[in-house]
Amino acid sequence: MSIDSRSTPQPATSVMDQPQATRPGATNTVRVGVIGYGYWGPNIVRNLHAIANCEVISVCDKNPAALKRAQRAYPGVHLTSDFAEVLRSPDIDAVAIVTPVWTHFELAKAALENGKHVFVEKPFTSTSHQAEELIELAERKNLRIMVDHTFLFSGAVRKIRDLVENGTMGPLYYYDSTRVNLGLFQHDVSVLWDLAPHDLSIMDYLIAEKPEAVVATGSNHLNHLADMAFITVYFRSNIIAHFNVNWLSPVKVRNTLIGGKDKMLVWNDLDPDEKIKVYDKGVAITKAEGVYDLLVSYRSGDVWGPKVDSTEALKVELEYFVECILESKTPSNDGAAGLRVVRLLEAAEESLQARGKLVMI
Ligand SMILES: NC(=O)c1ccc[n+]([C@@H]2O[C@H](COP(=O)([O-])OP(=O)(O)OC[C@H]3O[C@@H](n4cnc5c(N)ncnc54)[C@H](O)[C@@H]3O)[C@@H](O)[C@H]2O)c1
């Protein structure tokens, strides 16, 4: 499937099928309830709160300390520890689910059953069956699902996608990323399910071709969950992708190398000024008739630092979520995109458990 066809808007539906926020005569505001105000939830609430045609109606967290923090920051917002209150409220059009991974399915399912659009954290679900069920339910109810693949909305990834799509890079050879730091250890998921969704969603966004197979290795040192993993994704063409994710690194590294036939680039997400450097470097091999040795020529041209939009990715993403609801558009990071990532995670998990077995997708 091409990247563009993934973002094809859904066909128009009858007025009665349309959720409240998109019915004619409804206000042009999306009213949101946010479930989960731990580490990431405050970023979601802050960005939703700043969007003109969006209103944060309630924040829900079962932890009273989290609700206290929310109350200090947003005195007018309704607070509750009962997620059912948010899911059943007739004053809420959409629910943002910012809770641990194992809770995503139950909460998203209940939200959709109650007629709410869903913004759900990465990874979408714990299994591909769960993701398929949610996608089917949302389609039946004509509701949107957006999976928080935040990096797709960063200036750097949008710039890289331009460079790939407009042919600057030439045909891609490889995608190679390192995402390592000390912690944050999660209670319910391994480093594979916590950090790799970022890289897999970026790979999925940049490389239109469907992956063929996965090999993963990894290890756990502190509990039963892997704290470091090395994942290789094979494609039918000669593109190869590799990810190094690690919670036991003394330093934080966010480096990605992308090699194309015509250009190569380095993306250092921690560099405040020059996140992307594009290198006019390459290798060509010719084998003239009768010449035994290969003739290898190396091209080493200019280095270029393209301008990268510094707008907060989550701001761009949540504005797009509101737009998709109001205009009945299917987001590019919809349930299907979330499912593609979950399938890769499942394959990588199976491979990792079998110490690097090749798992076909
Ligand atoms: N997109 C990103 O860059 C990004 C970054 C960090 C975390 N995340 C994702 O966000 C999600 C949450 O991660 P976190 O680090 O904020 O976790 P966290 O543990 O810090 O916060 C989760 C909060 O949810 C609350 N909660 C759990 N179950 C609940 C329930 N049934 N009802 C009400 N409240 C409930 C907890 O009390 C807690 O305050 C995860 O899926 C994670 O993968 C995404």
The ligand as an SDF file (V2000), in Angstrom:
LIG
                    3D

 44 48  0  0  0  0  0  0  0  0999 V2000
    4.1630    9.2570   22.4290 N   0  0  0  0  0  0  0  0  0  0  0  0
    5.1790    9.3290   23.2510 C   0  0  0  0  0  0  0  0  0  0  0  0
    6.2390    9.8810   22.9360 O   0  0  0  0  0  0  0  0  0  0  0  0
    5.0300    8.7300   24.6080 C   0  0  0  0  0  0  0  0  0  0  0  0
    5.9140    9.0780   25.6430 C   0  0  0  0  0  0  0  0  0  0  0  0
    5.7300    8.4940   26.8960 C   0  0  0  0  0  0  0  0  0  0  0  0
    4.6980    7.5830   27.1100 C   0  0  0  0  0  0  0  0  0  0  0  0
    3.8770    7.2640   26.0560 N   0  0  0  0  0  0  0  0  0  0  0  0
    2.7860    6.2950   26.2400 C   0  0  0  0  0  0  0  0  0  0  0  0
    1.8160    6.8500   27.1200 O   0  0  0  0  0  0  0  0  0  0  0  0
    1.1850    5.8310   27.8900 C   0  0  0  0  0  0  0  0  0  0  0  0
    1.3160    6.1930   29.3640 C   0  0  0  0  0  0  0  0  0  0  0  0
    2.6840    6.2360   29.6950 O   0  0  0  0  0  0  0  0  0  0  0  0
    3.1940    7.0810   30.9450 P   0  0  0  0  0  0  0  0  0  0  0  0
    4.6870    7.0310   30.8670 O   0  0  0  0  0  0  0  0  0  0  0  0
    2.4980    8.3970   31.0210 O   0  0  0  0  0  0  0  0  0  0  0  0
    2.6980    6.1370   32.1320 O   0  0  0  0  0  0  0  0  0  0  0  0
    2.4690    6.5520   33.6630 P   0  0  0  0  0  0  0  0  0  0  0  0
    2.4230    5.2760   34.4200 O   0  0  0  0  0  0  0  0  0  0  0  0
    3.4150    7.6190   34.0770 O   0  0  0  0  0  0  0  0  0  0  0  0
    1.0180    7.2130   33.6410 O   0  0  0  0  0  0  0  0  0  0  0  0
   -0.1480    6.4820   33.4210 C   0  0  0  0  0  0  0  0  0  0  0  0
   -1.2750    7.0700   34.2760 C   0  0  0  0  0  0  0  0  0  0  0  0
   -2.4790    6.3870   33.9690 O   0  0  0  0  0  0  0  0  0  0  0  0
   -3.2020    6.1890   35.1880 C   0  0  0  0  0  0  0  0  0  0  0  0
   -4.1060    5.0630   34.9680 N   0  0  0  0  0  0  0  0  0  0  0  0
   -3.7760    3.7730   34.6860 C   0  0  0  0  0  0  0  0  0  0  0  0
   -4.8900    3.0380   34.5100 N   0  0  0  0  0  0  0  0  0  0  0  0
   -5.9400    3.8790   34.6850 C   0  0  0  0  0  0  0  0  0  0  0  0
   -7.3460    3.7030   34.6430 C   0  0  0  0  0  0  0  0  0  0  0  0
   -7.8990    2.5290   34.3540 N   0  0  0  0  0  0  0  0  0  0  0  0
   -8.1410    4.7870   34.8860 N   0  0  0  0  0  0  0  0  0  0  0  0
   -7.5900    5.9860   35.1620 C   0  0  0  0  0  0  0  0  0  0  0  0
   -6.2460    6.2060   35.2330 N   0  0  0  0  0  0  0  0  0  0  0  0
   -5.4410    5.1710   34.9860 C   0  0  0  0  0  0  0  0  0  0  0  0
   -2.1390    5.9340   36.2300 C   0  0  0  0  0  0  0  0  0  0  0  0
   -2.6050    6.2130   37.5390 O   0  0  0  0  0  0  0  0  0  0  0  0
   -1.0320    6.8800   35.7920 C   0  0  0  0  0  0  0  0  0  0  0  0
   -1.1160    8.1500   36.4240 O   0  0  0  0  0  0  0  0  0  0  0  0
    1.8900    4.5240   27.4910 C   0  0  0  0  0  0  0  0  0  0  0  0
    1.1230    3.8670   26.5270 O   0  0  0  0  0  0  0  0  0  0  0  0
    3.2080    4.9820   26.8790 C   0  0  0  0  0  0  0  0  0  0  0  0
    3.6760    4.0810   25.8950 O   0  0  0  0  0  0  0  0  0  0  0  0
    4.0200    7.8220   24.8490 C   0  0  0  0  0  0  0  0  0  0  0  0
  1  2  1  0
  2  3  2  0
  2  4  1  0
  4  5  1  0
  4 44  2  0
  5  6  2  0
  6  7  1  0
  7  8  2  0
  8  9  1  0
  8 44  1  0
  9 10  1  0
  9 42  1  0
 10 11  1  0
 11 12  1  0
 11 40  1  0
 12 13  1  0
 13 14  1  0
 14 15  2  0
 14 16  1  0
 14 17  1  0
 17 18  1  0
 18 19  2  0
 18 20  1  0
 18 21  1  0
 21 22  1  0
 22 23  1  0
 23 24  1  0
 23 38  1  0
 24 25  1  0
 25 26  1  0
 25 36  1  0
 26 27  1  0
 26 35  1  0
 27 28  2  0
 28 29  1  0
 29 30  1  0
 29 35  2  0
 30 31  1  0
 30 32  2  0
 32 33  1  0
 33 34  2  0
 34 35  1  0
 36 37  1  0
 36 38  1  0
 38 39  1  0
 40 41  1  0
 40 42  1  0
 42 43  1  0
M  CHG  2   8   1  16  -1
M  END
$$$$
